[in-house]
């Protein structure tokens, strides 16, 4: 069985953005993902403005990049010389 769900909740407590690793503060609308990806359950949150950048930041296996990024910036845009 597989499923995925992307919602837009308002934070009732502080969370950490999976893209920029900075806080998602109480009262901030953000994106929450819950689902199964390649057989593994995932549950993460991301700032709304970081979500488009998240698609550009994949590792060689297609998983989420482990680098820290500036809020809303893609991997390439956040690197020197890009």
N, C-alpha and C positions, 0 to 999 in steps of 0.2 A: 504494500500500500504506500502511496506517496501523496503528499499534499503540500501546498504552500499558501501562505496568507500574508499579505502586506496591508497593514492598517495605519491609520494616522491618529494615534492617541495624543492626549495632553498628559505630560509627565506628572504623576502624583508624587514621585520621589526622584532624586537625582539618578541619572543613568550615565553611561559612558558611550560616546559615539564610536562605532566600529571603524570609522574612516579616519577621523582626526584625533581620536582618543581624548577629546576635551569633553567636559560635562554637558549633558542635556539637562538643563535646569528645571526645577519644579515650575509647572505652568506652561512650559514650552511645547508646542506641537512638533511632532517628529514622526519618523516612520519606524514601525516595528515589524520585523519579519519573523515568522515562525513557519518551519516546514522541514521537509526531508530533502536533502541534496546529496546525490550519489550514495544513498542508503544511510546517511547520518543525519540525525536531528540537529537543526540549527535554530537558534533563537537570538536575535540581535536587534540593536536599535541604532539609528543613524539620524543626524540632523537632516531636515528636509532639503537644505541647500547642499548637503554632502552626497545625497543619493545619486544625482547624475554623475558626479565624479567617481563614485564607487565602481561604476561599470568600466572605467578606464584603468582601474588599479587591480589587476589580476596577476597572480604569480604564474610560473611556467605550467602549473597543473590546472590552471583555471580557477583556483581558489582565491580568497581575499588576500591581497598584499599585506605583509606584516609591517611595512614601513609606517611611520607617523607622517601625516600630511597636514597642511594648513587647511582650515575649515573651508570646504567648498572647492578646493583646488584639486585638479587631477594629478596623477603621479608625475607626468611630464611637466606640467605647469609649475609644480612645486619644486622641481630640481633646478639647480644652478645651470645657467646656459640655455634653458629651454625658452 
